[in-house]
Amino acid sequence: MKKCVIVGGADIKEYEKINEYINEGDFIVCCDCGTRHTEKLSVKPDLIVGDFDSSENPMLSVETIVLPREKDDTDTVFAVKEAVKRGFDEFLLIGVIGERFDHSMGNVSILLYLDVLGITAKIVDDFSEMEIVNDKVSYVDGTFKYFSLLNISGTAEGITVIGAKYPLENASISCEYQYGISNEVLPGETAEISVKQGRLLLVKIR
């Protein structure tokens, strides 16, 4: 199954960096004003979703789902759910982290939603790459200057980090005490991260 790329309307400045994550043949879903990024990303939307409260409907000859402005799901959440219905099992979300903290946090929660479904997903912005860490081993290579482990869903236990400046063994991180911020990969190493119980948000900083 092809990867689904969800393009939100938040600002993107490092288009070349974001483009490295997009492959030919990826299914492109633009949310509302996310269509403004397509030219600089050198992509064409396969689907447009939105209530068009932040931009006018571009009226392109592309499948378009027009949503009501009063609804429970944001345009981005609806787009993700629609793509899940269509069978996509890998997601990349771009243009979803911006000036609106509430929207940004809500979009990060999409990673939790997809993780529950067993679907691989990551968020990429101008500065970082984000994904959920669970009982499967995750890796951070030396191309990232820093990485952080944040708890956004209860208490995570049995956390192990090796190959990093600040290693952990069978540790716990709760939402109340986020001490997993700003770790570093050791020179020449690849950091390995795993969690026995619970989930963490892994943020890789370029």
TAURZI-V397382 format. One record per helix or strand of 2 or more residues. SS is the DSSP state (H for helix, E for strand). FROM is the first residue (numbers start at 0). LEN is the number of residues. If there is no record, write none. Layout:
SS:FROM:LEN ; SS:FROM:LEN
This chain:
E:3:4 ; H:14:5 ; E:26:5 ; H:31:10 ; E:46:4 ; E:62:4 ; H:74:11 ; E:89:5 ; H:100:16 ; E:119:5 ; E:127:6 ; E:137:3 ; E:145:5 ; E:155:7 ; E:167:7 ; E:190:7 ; E:199:6
